[in-house]
Amino acid sequence: MQTHVVQSGQSLYGIAQAYGTTVNDIVEANELNTQVPLVVGQAIVIPIIGQFYWTQSGDSLWSIANKFGISFQRLAQINRISPTQSLSIGTRLYIPSLPKRNAEINAYVEPLGNTVAPAIENAARETAPYLTYLAPFSFQIQRDGSLKEPLLNNFPSIASQNQVTLMMVITNLEEGQFSDELGRIILTNDSLQTTLLDNIISAAKKYNFRDIHFDMEYLRPEDRERYNSFLRKAKTRLKAEGYLLSTALAPKTSADQKGKWYEAHDYKAHGEIVDFVVIMTYEWGYSGGPAMPVSPIGPVREVLEYALTEMPGSKIMMGQNLYGYDWTLPYVEGGEYAKAVSPNAAIELAAKNNVPILYDYEAQAPHFNYVDSEQKQHKVWFEDARSIQAKFDLIKELGLRGISYWKLGLPFPQNWLLITENFNVTKR
């Protein structure tokens, strides 16, 4: 599989010819709207086995082979050239598919309002073949230890039909916000904890959840050890029932990182207690903040490298956004919130405004600027095949368990194509 970046003057027909495929195959793979013109800088996934490489100044057979992780002798054999042959600039070489490694893939899915929108349920159905876990968000803890259930509709049957493990997400959300007071009430009362665990196990049996996932955020720093103790208690109960236990962790870069989002999340303890963690490595650029990449590769790497000092990579799932944001400029604190956009919608927005897509190689993220009909400046940061491949490469380099997506519902077909190119998805 190949990622092609559109250059000025290129057409789908010409791109298809260059890679020996068809326009229809490219359109279907990327779910392109053929009424929308290609955008300079747009990344397109070419659905072929392996990929092609055009030689550049300074290339040698050895350097190209080393870049793609194969021997130069094998590269020469595949392309029917001599291992000692010098290469002209622009020579097309075929690179075979590389071996894939096993990985676990999770995706959260969030029903909105009082109904599950058909688009969200369809997204779960379409992506289930690529998933290890499906995580409806969320079962909300009540102050008496009971649970407020999310809408589940057909999620349990979708999971069952696709050999996907249902992840039961438990949160300390109250009125749409993570509550430190709710956390205090539960974590300081052993009787309430027992009631809560009884209710979790009852619901898990009812809906066939197999992983219990605590996403307790904005806890008081002084509740750090109480949270650890509660997780040990939960592990004992849940293991006896045959359930996995996982947690969501804020993106920290040190054990003593300050701030209420971080201090109660003890990476070392979670790594010892639970079966795996999801580290929320996204939202550096967020709807209420200044325009910047949502998950820039540098900060993501820094968080994961710290995590690896506290727990093995086999317990770490990297968090990843399936969306971008459209900010109105200039940014004013407390002002207009950015609008979430899917990668496909971002490309159509660039096409509509006839602006090129740029790529920040330091952040490994695509972006563009445009001016709307009211003459307001906008900045869009989003995800594409290049940025996702950079994250997949990081997962493989660091030896992580897999990746966890927030959240299904905004189309990003390239992501799922690249999962199949890079990983064998583990089914439990």
Buried (B, 14 or more C-beta within 10 A) or exposed (E): BBBBBBEEEBEBEEBBEBBEBBBEBBBEBBEBEEEBBBBBBBBBBBBBEBBBBEBEEEBEBEEBBEEBEBEBEEBBEBBEBEBEEEBEEEBEBBBEEBEBEEBBBBBBBBBEEEEBEEEBBEBBBBBBBBBBBBBBBBBBBBEEBBBEEBBBBEBBEBBEEBEBBBBBBBBBBBEEEBBBEBBBBBBBBEEBBEBBBEBBBEBBEEBEBBBBBBBBBBBBEEBBEBBBBBBBBBBEBBEEEEBBBBBBBBBBEEBEBEEBBBBBBBBEBBBBBBBBBBBBBBBBBBBEBBBBBBBBBEBBBBBBEBBBEBBEBEBBBBBBBBBBBBBBEEBEEEEEEBBBBBBBBBBBBBBEBEBEBEBBEEBBBBBBBBEEEEEEEBBBBBBBBBBBBBBBEBBBEBEBBBBBBBBBBBBBBBBBBBBEBBBEBBEE
